[in-house]
Amino acid sequence: MTKTRYNQIFNNLDEKFTPEEIQQGWHFCCEWDGLPVNPSMDETWPCCCYTDQEKERQVPGFLARKKEHDNQMQEWADSVVEDWFDLNANIITGKIIN
């Protein structure tokens, strides 16, 4: 989809996706306030309008990218919990003195 076509769909409520655009996964997403989105758009990964298998069919490599993203998010979450625990353990044991 070109930028011109995207703007055409975005700005005209009567405009419909072509069968080819639908095959590529374009849809008006309820999670994104009705915006036209596609599974290949990284910021729309949380969209649950399609299953992960449907996204993989439309965007080969999606599942690998999603797994990498999920792993990065888990590493971040683990580090936040570890930092929180270390800080609170130091406060409880009195190792942090104001």
N, C-alpha and C positions, 0 to 999 in steps of 0.2 A: 504494500500500500504506500502510495506516495504521500508527501506532506499535504499536497493540494487535495487529494482524495480524503485524507483524514479530516481536514478542515471542512470539506464539503459535508461529510457525515456529521461532524461535530456541530456544525452551525445550522443544519437543516433537519428538523424533527421528522419530516416526511421521507427523508433519504433512507434507503435500505441497503444492507450489505449485499454484495453480489454473491452468487453461489461459490465462487472461487475464494472470496474473502472469508466466507463462513467455513469453508474447508480448511483455511489457514488458521482458524480459531478466533477470528474477530467476532466480538459480541459486545453488547451493552451490558456492562458488569454492575450487578446490584451492590457489590461490595465497594465499588469505586464510584458510587453515586450516579450510575448510569452512563459513565464515560465509555467510549469505544476503546476496548483493550484487546490485547493479543497475548497468548502465553509466552511469546518470545520477549516480551517487555519485562526486564528484571524486576522492576518495582511492583509488578502485578503478581508475583509469585504467590502471595497469600490468597489470591483469588481462588475460591472453591467452586466456581461455576462448572469447572471441568475436573475430572479425576486426573491424577498424575499420569496414568496410562494414556489418557486422551491427549494430554499435553505433550507427552513423549512422541506420540504418533505425529502430532502437528509440528513439533520442534525437536528433531532428533538431537539427543544429548541433554535434553531437559533434566532427566532423572539424575544424571551424573552431576550436573551443575547444582541441582537441588540438594543432593547428598553433600557436596562440598560446602554449600551454604549452610546447611543444617549442622555440619561438623564445626564450622567456624563459629556459629551461634552457640553451640554447646561448649566449645572451648572458652568463649567469652563468659558464658554463664558460670562455668566452673571457676574461672579466675575471680569473678566477682564474689562468689560464695567464699572462696579461699581467702581473699583479701578481707572480707567482712569478718570471717572467723578469726583470722590473725589479729585484727584490730580489737575485737571484743575480748579475745583471750588475753591480750596484753592489758586491756583496761581492767579485767577481772583480777588478773594476777598482780596488778599494781606496777607493771613494767612501764606504763605511760604515766609520767608525772607532769602535771601542768605547772 
